[in-house]
Amino acid sequence: MGKPSLVTLILLFTFAIGACASQPKPVAYGITVISASIPAEKAPGVKWDKPEKDEGFLSGACKAATIAGAALAGSAGKDDVAKVGIGIASLLSPVCDKLEKKADPSAPLPDPYVEIFSEDYKIIIPPQGNTVSPVWEQTVEIPYKKKLVLRVHIFDNDGKTGEAIGSGSFEPGKKFDAPFEVDCGSARITLLVNPKYPEPGKGEGKTEGQSPSQEEK
């Protein structure tokens, strides 16, 4: 087979340029945080959640108060007392559950959550409890920006500021079609990117509510 002629090369080049020009820029990226894998231990021989020395006592006291509140809530013919009991039980129950988990040596795993952010955005994916294999399947949307780089951090929720597990970064403009992993040091996060294109007839432009600082640079 002979070499293609100059005319053929020019036609192919023109067709390629036209195909690229006809593809609109996305207006946003839909980013699905699928799951993560985290080491079973923070370090060799070191568990993620080490109970504090007073957590066992607090857990017991909290449970006792919750039981007392439930007993008051069941007081027949004493509406005001019952309301107080219901209030005590509902207020203390989630606190007691958290204390009991932290005081239980059989539940030493992290409560991981994820943060995705750029210079314009910060989005938090809520924690999954007591697991090194969290699954979220949660999608967030971030407006398109040329050469956008997103940072992704994974933390262990300790009820205060969160303890860092690892971090990494990715370019959503280069990650389409299939799930991919972001290396966050000791942890790995699986993501999927779906670009959002303008609806036919509406053209390109900034998404609703996008500030000037978030427009394409």
Short mmCIF file of the C-alpha atoms (twelve columns), coordinates in Angstrom:
data_MODEL
# 
_entry.id   MODEL 
# 
loop_
_atom_site.group_PDB 
_atom_site.id 
_atom_site.type_symbol 
_atom_site.label_atom_id 
_atom_site.label_alt_id 
_atom_site.label_comp_id 
_atom_site.label_asym_id 
_atom_site.label_seq_id 
_atom_site.Cartn_x 
_atom_site.Cartn_y 
_atom_site.Cartn_z 
_atom_site.pdbx_PDB_model_num 
ATOM 1   C CA . MET A 1   0.000   0.000  0.000  1 
ATOM 2   C CA . GLY A 2   1.415   3.397  -1.012 1 
ATOM 3   C CA . LYS A 3   1.825   6.400  1.213  1 
ATOM 4   C CA . PRO A 4   -1.235  8.688  1.527  1 
ATOM 5   C CA . SER A 5   -1.168  11.712 -0.700 1 
ATOM 6   C CA . LEU A 6   -0.781  15.247 0.589  1 
ATOM 7   C CA . VAL A 7   -4.444  15.948 -0.235 1 
ATOM 8   C CA . THR A 8   -5.548  12.931 1.816  1 
ATOM 9   C CA . LEU A 9   -3.461  14.059 4.802  1 
ATOM 10  C CA . ILE A 10  -4.930  17.560 4.614  1 
ATOM 11  C CA . LEU A 11  -8.477  16.171 4.487  1 
ATOM 12  C CA . LEU A 12  -7.841  13.898 7.475  1 
ATOM 13  C CA . PHE A 13  -6.314  16.769 9.440  1 
ATOM 14  C CA . THR A 14  -9.279  19.034 8.617  1 
ATOM 15  C CA . PHE A 15  -11.737 16.312 9.675  1 
ATOM 16  C CA . ALA A 16  -9.912  15.817 13.010 1 
ATOM 17  C CA . ILE A 17  -9.994  19.544 13.747 1 
ATOM 18  C CA . GLY A 18  -13.710 19.680 12.939 1 
ATOM 19  C CA . ALA A 19  -14.457 16.713 15.189 1 
ATOM 20  C CA . CYS A 20  -12.604 18.312 18.092 1 
ATOM 21  C CA . ALA A 21  -14.308 21.669 17.537 1 
ATOM 22  C CA . SER A 22  -17.779 20.041 17.508 1 
ATOM 23  C CA . GLN A 23  -17.281 18.533 20.983 1 
ATOM 24  C CA . PRO A 24  -18.573 21.073 23.523 1 
ATOM 25  C CA . LYS A 25  -16.776 21.737 26.772 1 
ATOM 26  C CA . PRO A 26  -18.537 20.294 29.828 1 
ATOM 27  C CA . VAL A 27  -20.316 22.727 32.127 1 
ATOM 28  C CA . ALA A 28  -19.599 20.588 35.193 1 
ATOM 29  C CA . TYR A 29  -18.129 17.333 36.450 1 
ATOM 30  C CA . GLY A 30  -20.226 14.771 38.270 1 
ATOM 31  C CA . ILE A 31  -17.806 13.063 40.665 1 
ATOM 32  C CA . THR A 32  -18.943 9.859  42.354 1 
ATOM 33  C CA . VAL A 33  -17.063 8.822  45.481 1 
ATOM 34  C CA . ILE A 34  -17.534 5.058  45.279 1 
ATOM 35  C CA . SER A 35  -15.446 3.473  48.030 1 
ATOM 36  C CA . ALA A 36  -12.073 3.347  49.764 1 
ATOM 37  C CA . SER A 37  -9.636  0.809  51.123 1 
ATOM 38  C CA . ILE A 38  -7.810  1.569  54.383 1 
ATOM 39  C CA . PRO A 39  -5.215  -0.491 56.283 1 
ATOM 40  C CA . ALA A 40  -6.605  -2.540 59.171 1 
ATOM 41  C CA . GLU A 41  -4.200  -0.780 61.554 1 
ATOM 42  C CA . LYS A 42  -3.004  2.797  61.802 1 
ATOM 43  C CA . ALA A 43  0.528   1.426  62.130 1 
ATOM 44  C CA . PRO A 44  1.823   -2.095 62.863 1 
ATOM 45  C CA . GLY A 45  0.333   -3.057 66.237 1 
ATOM 46  C CA . VAL A 46  -1.534  0.295  66.593 1 
ATOM 47  C CA . LYS A 47  -5.349  0.272  66.352 1 
ATOM 48  C CA . TRP A 48  -7.285  3.137  64.843 1 
ATOM 49  C CA . ASP A 49  -9.528  3.830  67.831 1 
ATOM 50  C CA . LYS A 50  -7.856  3.323  71.180 1 
ATOM 51  C CA . PRO A 51  -10.402 3.776  74.004 1 
ATOM 52  C CA . GLU A 52  -9.608  6.488  76.529 1 
ATOM 53  C CA . LYS A 53  -9.364  5.288  80.127 1 
ATOM 54  C CA . ASP A 54  -12.589 7.027  81.208 1 
ATOM 55  C CA . GLU A 55  -14.713 6.034  78.222 1 
ATOM 56  C CA . GLY A 56  -15.833 2.735  79.770 1 
ATOM 57  C CA . PHE A 57  -17.110 4.544  82.885 1 
ATOM 58  C CA . LEU A 58  -18.807 7.264  80.839 1 
ATOM 59  C CA . SER A 59  -20.459 4.695  78.596 1 
ATOM 60  C CA . GLY A 60  -21.891 2.831  81.596 1 
ATOM 61  C CA . ALA A 61  -23.151 6.019  83.236 1 
ATOM 62  C CA . CYS A 62  -24.648 7.215  79.971 1 
ATOM 63  C CA . LYS A 63  -26.507 3.941  79.449 1 
ATOM 64  C CA . ALA A 64  -27.833 4.035  83.002 1 
ATOM 65  C CA . ALA A 65  -29.161 7.570  82.455 1 
ATOM 66  C CA . THR A 66  -30.774 6.511  79.180 1 
ATOM 67  C CA . ILE A 67  -32.495 3.557  80.881 1 
ATOM 68  C CA . ALA A 68  -33.744 5.857  83.646 1 
ATOM 69  C CA . GLY A 69  -35.048 8.295  81.019 1 
ATOM 70  C CA . ALA A 70  -36.837 5.465  79.222 1 
ATOM 71  C CA . ALA A 71  -38.433 4.372  82.495 1 
ATOM 72  C CA . LEU A 72  -39.694 7.906  83.095 1 
ATOM 73  C CA . ALA A 73  -40.983 8.028  79.536 1 
ATOM 74  C CA . GLY A 74  -43.107 4.975  80.294 1 
ATOM 75  C CA . SER A 75  -44.633 6.479  83.412 1 
ATOM 76  C CA . ALA A 76  -48.374 6.044  83.000 1 
ATOM 77  C CA . GLY A 77  -50.510 9.077  83.791 1 
ATOM 78  C CA . LYS A 78  -47.559 11.416 84.264 1 
ATOM 79  C CA . ASP A 79  -47.410 13.347 80.971 1 
ATOM 80  C CA . ASP A 80  -44.850 15.947 82.083 1 
ATOM 81  C CA . VAL A 81  -42.542 13.320 83.586 1 
ATOM 82  C CA . ALA A 82  -42.902 11.187 80.468 1 
ATOM 83  C CA . LYS A 83  -41.929 14.128 78.241 1 
ATOM 84  C CA . VAL A 84  -38.799 14.734 80.318 1 
ATOM 85  C CA . GLY A 85  -37.935 11.037 80.109 1 
ATOM 86  C CA . ILE A 86  -38.404 10.965 76.335 1 
ATOM 87  C CA . GLY A 87  -36.186 14.034 76.030 1 
ATOM 88  C CA . ILE A 88  -33.426 12.493 78.165 1 
ATOM 89  C CA . ALA A 89  -33.492 9.182  76.302 1 
ATOM 90  C CA . SER A 90  -33.485 10.731 72.804 1 
ATOM 91  C CA . LEU A 91  -30.730 13.189 73.724 1 
ATOM 92  C CA . LEU A 92  -28.396 10.657 75.330 1 
ATOM 93  C CA . SER A 93  -28.932 7.680  73.043 1 
ATOM 94  C CA . PRO A 94  -26.606 8.733  70.152 1 
ATOM 95  C CA . VAL A 95  -23.984 9.984  72.638 1 
ATOM 96  C CA . CYS A 96  -24.070 6.684  74.507 1 
ATOM 97  C CA . ASP A 97  -23.788 4.690  71.283 1 
ATOM 98  C CA . LYS A 98  -20.627 6.568  70.306 1 
ATOM 99  C CA . LEU A 99  -19.099 6.216  73.780 1 
ATOM 100 C CA . GLU A 100 -19.924 2.514  73.875 1 
ATOM 101 C CA . LYS A 101 -18.260 1.945  70.489 1 
ATOM 102 C CA . LYS A 102 -15.105 3.798  71.545 1 
ATOM 103 C CA . ALA A 103 -14.994 1.909  74.871 1 
ATOM 104 C CA . ASP A 104 -15.397 -1.439 73.132 1 
ATOM 105 C CA . PRO A 105 -11.999 -2.986 72.242 1 
ATOM 106 C CA . SER A 106 -13.714 -5.162 69.635 1 
ATOM 107 C CA . ALA A 107 -14.551 -2.036 67.581 1 
ATOM 108 C CA . PRO A 108 -11.132 -0.505 66.867 1 
ATOM 109 C CA . LEU A 109 -11.710 0.561  63.252 1 
ATOM 110 C CA . PRO A 110 -11.868 4.106  61.836 1 
ATOM 111 C CA . ASP A 111 -14.963 6.109  60.892 1 
ATOM 112 C CA . PRO A 112 -13.749 7.381  57.503 1 
ATOM 113 C CA . TYR A 113 -15.033 10.403 55.627 1 
ATOM 114 C CA . VAL A 114 -13.791 12.177 52.496 1 
ATOM 115 C CA . GLU A 115 -13.170 15.813 51.571 1 
ATOM 116 C CA . ILE A 116 -12.889 16.954 47.953 1 
ATOM 117 C CA . PHE A 117 -11.711 20.494 47.355 1 
ATOM 118 C CA . SER A 118 -10.131 22.984 44.977 1 
ATOM 119 C CA . GLU A 119 -9.373  26.662 45.354 1 
ATOM 120 C CA . ASP A 120 -13.114 27.375 44.894 1 
ATOM 121 C CA . TYR A 121 -14.892 24.429 46.502 1 
ATOM 122 C CA . LYS A 122 -14.842 22.108 49.487 1 
ATOM 123 C CA . ILE A 123 -17.265 19.176 49.665 1 
ATOM 124 C CA . ILE A 124 -17.512 16.671 52.532 1 
ATOM 125 C CA . ILE A 125 -18.719 13.094 52.039 1 
ATOM 126 C CA . PRO A 126 -20.199 11.934 55.420 1 
ATOM 127 C CA . PRO A 127 -18.450 9.292  57.550 1 
ATOM 128 C CA . GLN A 128 -19.049 5.556  57.459 1 
ATOM 129 C CA . GLY A 129 -18.821 3.938  60.891 1 
ATOM 130 C CA . ASN A 130 -16.214 1.455  62.097 1 
ATOM 131 C CA . THR A 131 -14.857 0.172  58.773 1 
ATOM 132 C CA . VAL A 132 -11.711 -0.040 56.662 1 
ATOM 133 C CA . SER A 133 -13.792 -0.722 53.518 1 
ATOM 134 C CA . PRO A 134 -16.251 2.199  53.376 1 
ATOM 135 C CA . VAL A 135 -18.748 2.419  50.510 1 
ATOM 136 C CA . TRP A 136 -20.448 5.749  49.735 1 
ATOM 137 C CA . GLU A 137 -21.693 5.700  46.111 1 
ATOM 138 C CA . GLN A 138 -22.325 9.440  46.533 1 
ATOM 139 C CA . THR A 139 -22.148 11.903 43.626 1 
ATOM 140 C CA . VAL A 140 -21.255 15.586 43.873 1 
ATOM 141 C CA . GLU A 141 -21.119 18.164 41.084 1 
ATOM 142 C CA . ILE A 142 -18.340 20.693 40.552 1 
ATOM 143 C CA . PRO A 143 -18.480 23.379 37.807 1 
ATOM 144 C CA . TYR A 144 -16.085 23.008 34.889 1 
ATOM 145 C CA . LYS A 145 -12.803 24.858 35.008 1 
ATOM 146 C CA . LYS A 146 -9.924  24.543 32.570 1 
ATOM 147 C CA . LYS A 147 -7.046  22.408 33.885 1 
ATOM 148 C CA . LEU A 148 -8.955  21.733 37.114 1 
ATOM 149 C CA . VAL A 149 -7.044  19.787 39.770 1 
ATOM 150 C CA . LEU A 150 -8.972  18.441 42.764 1 
ATOM 151 C CA . ARG A 151 -7.497  17.381 46.085 1 
ATOM 152 C CA . VAL A 152 -9.059  14.464 47.920 1 
ATOM 153 C CA . HIS A 153 -8.431  13.775 51.618 1 
ATOM 154 C CA . ILE A 154 -9.664  10.882 53.734 1 
ATOM 155 C CA . PHE A 155 -10.036 11.302 57.505 1 
ATOM 156 C CA . ASP A 156 -10.964 9.251  60.559 1 
ATOM 157 C CA . ASN A 157 -13.880 11.004 62.257 1 
ATOM 158 C CA . ASP A 158 -12.969 11.388 65.924 1 
ATOM 159 C CA . GLY A 159 -15.844 13.744 66.739 1 
ATOM 160 C CA . LYS A 160 -13.592 16.817 66.757 1 
ATOM 161 C CA . THR A 161 -11.414 17.814 63.813 1 
ATOM 162 C CA . GLY A 162 -10.796 14.460 62.136 1 
ATOM 163 C CA . GLU A 163 -7.523  12.554 61.991 1 
ATOM 164 C CA . ALA A 164 -5.847  12.477 58.577 1 
ATOM 165 C CA . ILE A 165 -5.504  9.041  56.975 1 
ATOM 166 C CA . GLY A 166 -4.151  10.143 53.595 1 
ATOM 167 C CA . SER A 167 -4.508  12.512 50.646 1 
ATOM 168 C CA . GLY A 168 -4.048  12.634 46.885 1 
ATOM 169 C CA . SER A 169 -5.119  14.585 43.795 1 
ATOM 170 C CA . PHE A 170 -6.570  14.038 40.328 1 
ATOM 171 C CA . GLU A 171 -7.600  15.936 37.195 1 
ATOM 172 C CA . PRO A 172 -11.280 15.246 36.415 1 
ATOM 173 C CA . GLY A 173 -10.744 16.348 32.810 1 
ATOM 174 C CA . LYS A 174 -8.552  13.273 32.243 1 
ATOM 175 C CA . LYS A 175 -10.691 10.705 34.097 1 
ATOM 176 C CA . PHE A 176 -13.793 9.610  32.162 1 
ATOM 177 C CA . ASP A 177 -15.439 6.298  31.184 1 
ATOM 178 C CA . ALA A 178 -14.511 4.011  34.108 1 
ATOM 179 C CA . PRO A 179 -13.851 4.041  37.879 1 
ATOM 180 C CA . PHE A 180 -10.283 4.796  38.880 1 
ATOM 181 C CA . GLU A 181 -8.274  4.867  42.108 1 
ATOM 182 C CA . VAL A 182 -6.595  7.853  43.725 1 
ATOM 183 C CA . ASP A 183 -3.482  6.953  45.695 1 
ATOM 184 C CA . CYS A 184 -3.779  8.613  49.120 1 
ATOM 185 C CA . GLY A 185 -0.675  7.134  50.691 1 
ATOM 186 C CA . SER A 186 -1.768  4.305  52.945 1 
ATOM 187 C CA . ALA A 187 -5.358  4.481  51.622 1 
ATOM 188 C CA . ARG A 188 -6.896  4.351  48.151 1 
ATOM 189 C CA . ILE A 189 -10.150 6.002  47.075 1 
ATOM 190 C CA . THR A 190 -12.192 4.799  44.079 1 
ATOM 191 C CA . LEU A 191 -13.891 7.543  42.065 1 
ATOM 192 C CA . LEU A 192 -15.834 7.944  38.828 1 
ATOM 193 C CA . VAL A 193 -16.077 11.154 36.765 1 
ATOM 194 C CA . ASN A 194 -19.027 11.923 34.486 1 
ATOM 195 C CA . PRO A 195 -18.766 15.229 32.588 1 
ATOM 196 C CA . LYS A 196 -21.996 17.217 32.316 1 
ATOM 197 C CA . TYR A 197 -22.475 18.853 28.895 1 
ATOM 198 C CA . PRO A 198 -24.789 21.773 28.038 1 
ATOM 199 C CA . GLU A 199 -28.286 20.880 26.935 1 
ATOM 200 C CA . PRO A 200 -28.889 21.159 23.180 1 
ATOM 201 C CA . GLY A 201 -29.815 24.694 22.189 1 
ATOM 202 C CA . LYS A 202 -28.597 26.256 25.431 1 
ATOM 203 C CA . GLY A 203 -24.970 26.574 24.370 1 
ATOM 204 C CA . GLU A 204 -22.031 26.739 26.672 1 
ATOM 205 C CA . GLY A 205 -21.585 29.027 29.608 1 
ATOM 206 C CA . LYS A 206 -21.255 29.176 33.321 1 
ATOM 207 C CA . THR A 207 -23.516 27.087 35.514 1 
ATOM 208 C CA . GLU A 208 -26.246 28.691 37.580 1 
ATOM 209 C CA . GLY A 209 -24.905 30.441 40.661 1 
ATOM 210 C CA . GLN A 210 -21.285 30.293 39.502 1 
ATOM 211 C CA . SER A 211 -19.282 33.274 40.664 1 
ATOM 212 C CA . PRO A 212 -16.849 35.142 38.379 1 
ATOM 213 C CA . SER A 213 -13.904 33.579 40.227 1 
ATOM 214 C CA . GLN A 214 -15.160 30.144 39.170 1 
ATOM 215 C CA . GLU A 215 -15.364 30.854 35.442 1 
ATOM 216 C CA . GLU A 216 -12.933 29.301 33.026 1 
ATOM 217 C CA . LYS A 217 -9.504  30.849 33.250 1 
# 
